[in-house]
Amino acid sequence: QVQLVESGGGLVQPGGSLRLSCAASGNIVRTNVMGWYRQSPGKERELVAASTSGGSTKYADSVKGRFTISRDNAKNTVYLQMNSLKPEGTALYYCNMVTVFGKEYWGQGTQVTVSS
């Protein structure tokens, strides 16, 4: 079993920045994809950014150029640097891991609120 624990959410003004962290523990398969999803009330959960253990990344069009995903494989941790935040970025942000064997894990989520 794998546990994912997010941190770093909070309240930020429009245009501000936040850095989310997700630490994985447990029986971790090294070859995996780790990423961030978000869900706001009344909307479906959507992919924000993802990173493979090999270093490839993918971003939602809405965050390209503003968000950066990175990972420290030695620490089993993935980060999401969010700059130039907009009010529509307000959501519960979830960490996700999918292993090469297809097993999927989710964190509990961390709230990000962008408001003046």
ABEGO torsion letter per residue (X at the ends): XBBBBBBGBEBBBBGBBBBBBBBBBEBBBABBBBBBBBBBBGBBBBBABBBBAAGBBBBBAAABGABBBBBBAAAGBBBBBBBGBBAAABBBBBBBBBBAAGBBBBBAEBBBBBBX
